[in-house]
Amino acid sequence: MSALTLSSSSAATLRADAVVVGVAKNGSSGKAGRAAKAAVVLAPGAEAVDKAYGGKLAATLETLGASGGEGEVTKLPAPASGVKAPLVVAVGLGDAAGGQEPYDAEVLRRAAGAAARALAGSKKAAFALPVEDAEAVAAIAEGALLGAYSFTAYRGKENGGKDGGKQDGRSSKDASAPLAEIALVGAKPRDKAHKAAVDRALVVAEEVHRARDLINTPANGLDPKTFASEARSAAKDFGLTFEVLDEKALAKGGYGGILGVGNGSAQPPRLVRVGWSHPKAKKSLALVGKGITYDSGGISLKPAGHNETMKCDMSGAAAVFAAVVAAARLGLRANVTGWLALAENMPSGSATRPGDVLTMYSGKTVEVLNTDAEGRLVLADALTRASEEEPDAIVDVATLTGAMVLALGNRTFGIMANDDEFRTALHEAAEEAGEDAWPMPLPGHLRKSFDSPVADIANIGERMGGGLLAGLFLKEFVPEGTPWAHLDIAGPAFNESGPFGYTPRTDRRRHPALRFPATSAKMGHWQDRAPHGLTEAGSDEKGRADKSGRTSSRPVAGDRLRRTHAWRT
């Protein structure tokens, strides 16, 4: 990961490949807007660089077409004298902050990420963005570190992988290598709050990269057993408790949901528990993650064009795993457990068939009408097991339904809960962290569509409202009185579109981004900071649902030969 330092030097005198400054739209309100005539204004932190341009940097940027829009990046050569870096990068912050108002933390985070992405292949950059306080330091550090990401584990040496072609720590053949060093100008190296903010940002970014790497790893490199081994190693490194149930233990324990999904694969399923405990903790939180390391749909096979990226159907488990490790590394005063429900969903002679009935860990029986609605089956067993430890609250995280993508788009996840106050707390936490989320209902009248003539419940219901129906199914496996929330992250779990903010570009080499939020949550009665939002990446599913609730491969009008996926569980 990129190195990060705090610098009290002037942005103009710091030796670097580039210096990053902020530029904003010059609105009519606010002191900055009234004082300047240009359409754009420079943000605080750019004064020394502007001086080197004779006070005409804003005018020069406007001439080059810069508008100050959020995430816009404009590069220009540094003047012949006055700035030691050869390149100036101006990144848009949107509307100029009025008067003494600071820029929003998420605006700074995304701007820093956009600049870091634009400087891929560089050794060092000085970030001279507005630093009002420790919160701003944290936001800029997080954004820059998250934007400086690339997944190269499966590239050959000629493409920058496996340390190929490196000179002075950088690859001579891969201009997409992440920015190597980030210097935060204006931050105070000896300020305890600034240093703590950077230390936290480093942990958060490292854990985001851990989750990103897991999600990017192809299914032939990450099966349930391998994922469990990764969790075991991290538990040993960071003092977590670790337990794993293999296929024999799952059978002995009666985990019919996880086994029913994993039976069709040559790679057997696992249920992993990782836990962090603090001696002064007063609250406990259980996180449950869907970990389908590859989802073919099983016997209800996904059509061609919908299965190429199904390696990312374990994004929920990756987010939960990274969250627990982050909780330990940050020493959060809460007891946090992570349950990773890991399986491959494959068709074979031993696979669960449509019409089969599974007996779940809870004792409920489920008629499987669609084997591509498998995520809810593994989550149901994990939710029941997590409930036995009587945590104060449970949050499950899953790439569960294409219906949620159709409802909220590629960047927003849905929040469902059995407790309105808890749902609101999670939504506020997501907003604080810069996560795009939206509260969704659990309409009781939809429950009847799950009725089965042969079992306690079917695994799919009626066609419309598929995302809500999935939440209602999971609710059946949470005890009354336990606050529970379901995060359907099918939209933001895997990004195949262009880059934005600190979310890197993805192409045929699949470089999705997953964001772990870095600020504290407004969790009501929760007394300490805890991992709260989980992702920023976005699986792009735009097929149509048929009567079974399954997404077809027929493209929506306007899609131009785009690869789409069907999230069915």
Beta strands, then each sheet from edge to edge (+ up, - down):
strand 1: 3-7
strand 2: 18-25
strand 3: 40-42
strand 4: 73-77
strand 5: 87-95
strand 6: 124-128
strand 7: 166-167
strand 8: 170-171
strand 9: 181-185
strand 10: 241-245
strand 11: 270-276
strand 12: 284-295
strand 13: 335-345
strand 14: 357-359
strand 15: 365-367
strand 16: 393-398
strand 17: 413-417
strand 18: 437-439
strand 19: 457-458
strand 20: 484-488
sheet 1: 1+ 9+ 6+ 2+ 3-
sheet 2: 1+ 9+ 6+ 2+ 5+ 4-
sheet 3: 7+ 8-
sheet 4: 10+ 11- 13+ 12+ 16+ 20+ 17- 18-
sheet 5: 14+ 15- 19-
end
